[in-house]
Amino acid sequence: MSSYPPRTIRALEQLRLVSGLEGDIIECGVFRGQTTIAMAMYLKRNGIDKKIYACDTYGGLPYDGGAIDPDLKAGECTADFNTFWSNVKAAGVEDYIIPIQGLVEETLPAEFASHTFCLAFLDLDLYEPTSFCAKFLALKIVRGGVMGFHDYKFERCPGIEIVVDQEVDKNLYHKYGDTHGNCAWLQRRRS
């Protein structure tokens, strides 16, 4: 596991904590699939019957970061679907991963109106889609489940900190653990 970047190690730690809860896993912003594949390999190794929904445009950032994230430009972080799926197949975990292509603002309401999750990992870089996902998924994460945010306190992505520190409902979620790997982890309160 040490060959993984810190964000992937943290995601695997969180998955271990919540894998016994009801619900699947959703990752929004998957790039080439390193974290997605690592989580799928964990599910496969441990015989856990869950799916990972891998949501991405598969075309890079869909728009500029605007006033909140001015350093981010449309098209950055490009990894096409064929690259992602080739990596998934090479790892032998295609039965665990369901790719969802498009803008999260459109695909999440269309695909997940009545779905629940034990883990959501958001790595969208931009404020707008991260804010949307956090609000949309807030009540879809089961009690005790976790929502993770990559790029928390990362200077190029200040919008992520706004979402975590100012927008997430503190009556529903509490922040815990360290922020190693530029990740913030929030657990849905059990009551």
Helices and strands as residue ranges (DSSP letters): H 6-18, E 24-28, H 34-45, E 52-56, H 81-91, E 97-101, H 104-111, E 117-122, H 127-137, E 141-150, H 158-162, I 163-167, E 173-176, E 183-188
